[in-house]
Amino acid sequence: MNRKKTLVHSALLCECQTLINYFKLKQDKSCSAFKLYHNHQIVIIVSGIGKENTINALNFVFEKFEISKAINIGIAGCKDKNIKIGTLFCTNQKLQDISTTTLTTVEKPLNDINKLKTTLVDMEASYFEEVCNKYCDNILILKVVSDYLDINIPKKSFIIKIIQESFTQWKSLL
């Protein structure tokens, strides 16, 4: 029996590039629908943006691997301009040394502050949590503030930079 692994899910490759480099992982080319990376302790799946991509990728992972912990790491828009770009939050539980805040998952990019009741907004987290709850008890949603409700996806190099800068804060959670 394989040892249970930690799952890390991101919508975009640049959101988990830091982890791929850290673990020196190579892509598993047997999976054509998603970008999949894994070793004896970790599985990284890059689903693409949105509900359908997230649900399909996660169902695939849970069918193929035994998962003990599931982490969603990615960027999020923020309505509070007093919160610094690059700030890391856990949105589904309180963790030591990581701030907690509220998050809304939307199906289309949101740029109207009046339509957002939470501090952060993304396009995957609630679907991630919904699927993972069926298979796993240990679920973390980690979001790094990338913008102030800009509907354009930031540049890949910028996303890699802010995730890399936050990595020391959450590396021990893996």
C-alpha positions as CSV (number, residue, x, y, z in Angstrom):
1,M,0.0,0.0,0.0
2,N,1.3,3.4,-0.9
3,R,2.0,5.9,1.8
4,K,-0.6,8.6,2.0
5,K,0.5,11.9,0.4
6,T,-0.1,15.6,0.8
7,L,-2.1,17.0,-2.1
8,V,-1.4,20.5,-3.3
9,H,-3.8,22.0,-5.8
10,S,-3.4,25.2,-7.8
11,A,-5.3,26.6,-10.7
12,L,-2.2,28.0,-12.4
13,L,1.2,26.4,-12.9
14,C,2.9,29.6,-11.7
15,E,1.0,29.3,-8.4
16,C,2.8,26.0,-7.5
17,Q,6.1,26.5,-9.5
18,T,7.9,27.2,-6.1
19,L,6.8,23.8,-4.9
20,I,7.7,22.0,-8.1
21,N,11.2,23.5,-7.9
22,Y,11.5,22.9,-4.1
23,F,10.7,19.1,-4.5
24,K,12.5,18.9,-7.9
25,L,9.5,17.3,-9.4
26,K,9.0,16.3,-13.0
27,Q,5.6,16.3,-14.7
28,D,3.8,13.0,-14.9
29,K,3.0,12.9,-18.6
30,S,0.6,10.0,-18.2
31,C,-2.1,12.5,-17.2
32,S,-3.0,14.6,-20.3
33,A,-6.0,16.5,-18.9
34,F,-4.1,18.3,-16.1
35,K,-0.5,19.1,-15.1
36,L,0.4,16.4,-12.5
37,Y,3.6,16.2,-10.4
38,H,4.3,13.8,-7.5
39,N,6.8,11.9,-5.5
40,H,6.6,9.7,-2.4
41,Q,5.2,12.4,-0.2
42,I,3.4,15.0,-2.3
43,V,1.0,15.2,-5.3
44,I,0.7,18.6,-7.1
45,I,-2.2,19.0,-9.5
46,V,-2.7,22.1,-11.7
47,S,-6.3,22.2,-12.7
48,G,-6.8,25.3,-14.7
49,I,-9.1,28.1,-13.6
50,G,-12.7,27.6,-12.4
51,K,-15.3,25.2,-11.1
52,E,-15.3,22.4,-13.7
53,N,-11.5,22.2,-14.0
54,T,-11.0,22.2,-10.2
55,I,-13.7,19.5,-9.6
56,N,-12.4,17.2,-12.5
57,A,-8.7,17.5,-11.4
58,L,-9.5,16.8,-7.8
59,N,-11.7,13.8,-8.5
60,F,-8.9,12.4,-10.7
61,V,-6.3,12.8,-7.9
62,F,-8.5,11.2,-5.2
63,E,-9.1,8.2,-7.5
64,K,-5.4,7.8,-8.2
65,F,-3.7,8.6,-4.9
66,E,-4.3,8.2,-1.1
67,I,-4.4,11.7,0.3
68,S,-3.9,12.5,4.0
69,K,-3.9,16.3,3.6
70,A,-5.1,18.7,0.9
71,I,-3.8,22.2,0.4
72,N,-5.1,24.8,-2.1
73,I,-2.5,27.5,-2.7
74,G,-3.1,30.3,-5.0
75,I,-3.7,34.0,-5.6
76,A,-6.7,36.0,-4.6
77,G,-8.1,39.5,-5.2
78,C,-8.6,41.7,-2.2
79,K,-11.1,44.5,-1.6
80,D,-9.1,46.1,1.3
81,K,-6.3,48.3,-0.1
82,N,-4.8,48.5,3.4
83,I,-3.7,44.8,3.0
84,K,-0.4,44.6,1.3
85,I,0.0,42.7,-2.0
86,G,1.8,39.4,-1.2
87,T,0.0,38.9,2.2
88,L,-0.7,35.3,2.9
89,F,-4.0,34.1,4.5
90,C,-5.5,30.9,5.5
91,T,-9.2,31.2,4.8
92,N,-10.7,28.0,6.3
93,Q,-9.0,27.7,9.7
94,K,-6.8,29.5,12.2
95,L,-3.1,28.7,12.0
96,Q,-0.2,29.9,14.0
97,D,1.7,32.7,12.3
98,I,-0.7,33.0,9.3
99,S,-3.5,35.5,9.2
100,T,-7.1,34.4,8.7
101,T,-9.7,36.2,6.6
102,T,-12.9,35.5,4.6
103,L,-13.0,34.4,1.0
104,T,-15.7,34.2,-1.7
105,T,-15.4,31.9,-4.7
106,V,-16.9,33.3,-7.9
107,E,-17.4,31.9,-11.4
108,K,-16.3,35.0,-13.2
109,P,-13.6,37.6,-12.3
110,L,-15.0,40.2,-9.9
111,N,-14.0,43.9,-9.9
112,D,-16.9,45.5,-8.1
113,I,-16.1,46.0,-4.4
114,N,-19.8,46.4,-3.7
115,K,-20.5,42.8,-4.8
116,L,-18.0,41.3,-2.4
117,K,-18.9,40.8,1.3
118,T,-15.6,39.0,2.1
119,T,-12.1,40.3,2.1
120,L,-10.8,38.0,-0.6
121,V,-12.1,36.6,-3.9
122,D,-10.9,33.6,-6.0
123,M,-12.3,31.2,-8.5
124,E,-11.6,27.7,-7.0
125,A,-11.5,27.5,-3.2
126,S,-15.1,26.6,-2.4
127,Y,-15.0,23.8,-5.1
128,F,-11.7,22.6,-3.7
129,E,-13.1,22.4,-0.2
130,E,-16.3,20.7,-1.4
131,V,-14.5,17.9,-3.2
132,C,-11.8,17.4,-0.6
133,N,-14.3,17.2,2.2
134,K,-15.6,13.9,0.7
135,Y,-12.1,12.3,0.9
136,C,-10.0,14.0,3.5
137,D,-10.3,15.7,6.9
138,N,-7.2,17.8,6.8
139,I,-7.9,20.7,4.4
140,L,-6.1,24.1,4.1
141,I,-6.9,27.0,1.8
142,L,-4.0,29.4,1.5
143,K,-4.3,32.5,-0.5
144,V,-1.8,35.2,-1.4
145,V,-3.2,38.7,-2.2
146,S,-2.3,39.5,-5.8
147,D,-4.4,42.5,-6.6
148,Y,-7.3,44.7,-5.6
149,L,-10.1,43.3,-7.6
150,D,-8.4,43.6,-11.0
151,I,-10.1,41.3,-13.5
152,N,-6.8,40.7,-15.4
153,I,-4.7,37.8,-14.2
154,P,-1.3,39.1,-13.0
155,K,1.9,38.2,-14.9
156,K,3.2,34.7,-14.3
157,S,6.5,36.1,-13.0
158,F,4.7,38.2,-10.5
159,I,2.6,35.3,-9.2
160,I,5.7,33.1,-8.9
161,K,7.4,35.9,-6.9
162,I,4.6,36.5,-4.4
163,I,4.1,32.8,-3.8
164,Q,7.8,32.2,-3.4
165,E,8.0,35.1,-0.9
166,S,5.2,33.5,1.1
167,F,6.6,30.0,1.0
168,T,8.6,30.2,4.2
169,Q,5.3,31.0,6.1
170,W,3.5,27.8,4.9
171,K,6.3,25.3,4.0
172,S,6.0,23.6,7.4
173,L,2.3,22.7,6.6
174,L,3.4,20.3,3.8
